[in-house]
Amino acid sequence: MTRYLLPTLACLTLGLAPFWPEPHVAGKLRWVAGGARGMGLVDWFDLVFHGTPWVWLAATLLAGAMGLARPELGRRRCGWWGVGLAVAGAGACVAYARFAPG
């Protein structure tokens, strides 16, 4: 259970900051869903920065789910590879949104 504490804490702080008027990640995802027109490099960095904790939490939850299905996988902790996977996933989403046709 403690393996989920750090990613959850990161999501509740960095992933949702600033809290008012809306979290950055929600605004950026809405912007990307609307076509990402006018987004600059700073906006993409902001999306990756605030989105990485959510990808990290998803990777940790996936690793935990795999551990329930196969106990030998549950012994490994979601450490730096989880952070790397989160950064790679966020980068792939940005690259797809930026260079997708249409």
C-alpha positions as CSV (number, residue, x, y, z in Angstrom):
1,M,0.0,0.0,0.0
2,T,2.9,2.4,0.6
3,R,4.0,2.0,-3.0
4,Y,1.0,4.1,-4.1
5,L,1.7,6.9,-1.5
6,L,4.3,8.9,-3.4
7,P,2.6,8.8,-6.9
8,T,-0.7,9.7,-5.3
9,L,0.8,12.6,-3.3
10,A,2.5,13.8,-6.5
11,C,-0.9,13.7,-8.3
12,L,-2.7,15.6,-5.6
13,T,0.0,18.4,-5.4
14,L,2.0,18.8,-8.7
15,G,-0.6,17.0,-10.8
16,L,-3.4,19.3,-9.8
17,A,-1.5,22.6,-9.2
18,P,-2.6,25.4,-9.4
19,F,-5.9,24.5,-7.8
20,W,-7.8,27.7,-8.8
21,P,-9.5,28.4,-11.2
22,E,-8.8,25.0,-12.6
23,P,-5.8,22.6,-12.6
24,H,-3.3,23.2,-15.4
25,V,-3.4,19.7,-16.6
26,A,-7.2,19.9,-17.2
27,G,-6.9,23.1,-19.2
28,K,-4.0,21.8,-21.2
29,L,-5.7,18.5,-22.0
30,R,-8.8,20.5,-23.1
31,W,-6.6,22.6,-25.3
32,V,-5.0,19.6,-26.9
33,A,-8.4,18.0,-27.4
34,G,-9.5,21.1,-29.2
35,G,-6.7,20.9,-31.7
36,A,-3.8,22.5,-29.8
37,R,-3.8,25.5,-32.0
38,G,-1.6,28.3,-30.6
39,M,0.2,26.1,-28.0
40,G,3.8,27.2,-27.5
41,L,6.7,25.2,-26.2
42,V,6.0,26.4,-22.7
43,D,2.5,25.1,-22.9
44,W,3.7,21.6,-24.0
45,F,6.3,21.6,-21.2
46,D,3.6,22.6,-18.7
47,L,1.4,19.7,-20.0
48,V,4.3,17.2,-19.5
49,F,5.2,18.7,-16.2
50,H,1.7,18.5,-14.7
51,G,0.8,15.3,-16.5
52,T,3.8,13.2,-15.5
53,P,2.5,12.4,-12.0
54,W,-0.7,11.0,-13.5
55,V,1.2,8.7,-15.9
56,W,3.4,7.6,-13.0
57,L,0.4,6.7,-10.9
58,A,-1.1,4.8,-13.8
59,A,2.1,2.9,-14.2
60,T,2.2,2.1,-10.5
61,L,-1.4,0.9,-10.5
62,L,-0.7,-1.2,-13.6
63,A,2.3,-2.8,-11.9
64,G,0.2,-3.5,-8.8
65,A,-2.5,-5.1,-10.9
66,M,0.1,-7.2,-12.6
67,G,1.4,-8.2,-9.2
68,L,-2.1,-9.4,-8.2
69,A,-2.3,-11.6,-11.3
70,R,1.2,-12.9,-11.0
71,P,2.7,-12.7,-7.5
72,E,6.3,-12.9,-8.6
73,L,5.9,-9.6,-10.4
74,G,4.4,-7.9,-7.3
75,R,7.7,-8.2,-5.5
76,R,9.3,-5.6,-7.7
77,R,8.7,-2.0,-6.7
78,C,7.6,0.7,-9.2
79,G,10.7,2.9,-8.8
80,W,12.7,4.8,-11.3
81,W,11.3,2.8,-14.2
82,G,7.9,4.1,-13.3
83,V,9.1,7.7,-13.5
84,G,10.8,6.9,-16.8
85,L,7.7,5.3,-18.2
86,A,5.6,8.3,-17.1
87,V,8.0,10.8,-18.8
88,A,8.1,8.6,-22.0
89,G,4.3,8.3,-22.0
90,A,3.8,12.1,-21.6
91,G,6.4,12.7,-24.3
92,A,4.6,10.3,-26.7
93,C,1.3,12.0,-26.1
94,V,2.8,15.4,-26.8
95,A,4.5,14.2,-30.0
96,Y,1.3,12.6,-31.2
97,A,-0.8,15.6,-30.5
98,R,1.8,17.9,-32.1
99,F,2.5,16.0,-35.3
100,A,-0.7,14.0,-35.8
101,P,-2.3,14.5,-39.2
102,G,-5.5,16.4,-39.4
